[in-house]
Amino acid sequence: MEKVKIGNLFNLEETIAAPLLAEKEYPWEVLPEIGNYIKTIGPKLDPDRFDQIGESVWIAKSAEVYPSALIKGPCIIDEDAEVRHCAFIRGNAIVGKGAVVGNSTELKNVILFNKVQVPHYNYVGDSVLGYKAHLGAGSITSNVKSDKSLVTIQTGSHKIETGLKKVGALIGDHVEVGCNSVLNPGTIIGREAQIYPLSMVRGFVAKKSIYKKQGEIIEKN
């Protein structure tokens, strides 16, 4: 199970949530604690760099937030991030430095590492996206199984019980997800992997691989 551990997916130097992630072994373990973590560190943020906007919402002074965006707490938007027209942040969200949350994109209970891009019509819920991960237009993280049962993590013949009803995608650093792809509940994508457009992904995709379709995954050259 080493390949799905936090240390093999993410560079913790690239997120304000590093202390929370460092306490855990697997990334889905942080999902129930994102909101409380934000409430704990938010009041400690430098007031010369961050403004508190409403209840449990901290926005860096250097961030650009469009007037039409709707942001609910708990939430931290880090320095130089951009939250575009009609973005909807529903709470329990950390938006990393230089990250882009695009038009009509919805976030809920997520950690976006620094320089993540979810720029066009994306839904990202109950998920962690690593440094410089990118979702193409229309790509979403599906976070609830159709039968509403608890989400399991499938890696080959191994299955891990999360004990959680809602788990979206755990996406490693530098991952590229093509347009209009659906990442099923509990999907884990290793560092530097590439997902073809219009993909339906479930289970584990190894690092530095190319996911063309279910059953056709090749190594990057």
Secondary structure, 3 states (H helix, E strand, C coil): CHHHCHHHHCCHHHCCCHHHHHCCCCHHHHHHHHHHHHHHHHHHCCCCCEEECCCCEEEECCCEECCCCEECCCEEECCCCEECCCCEECCCEEECCCCEEEECCEEEEEEECCCCEEEECCEEEEEEECCCCEECCCCEECCECCCCCCCEEEECCEEEECCCCECCEEECCCCEECCCCEECCCEEECCCCEECCCCEECCEECCCEEEEECCEEEECC
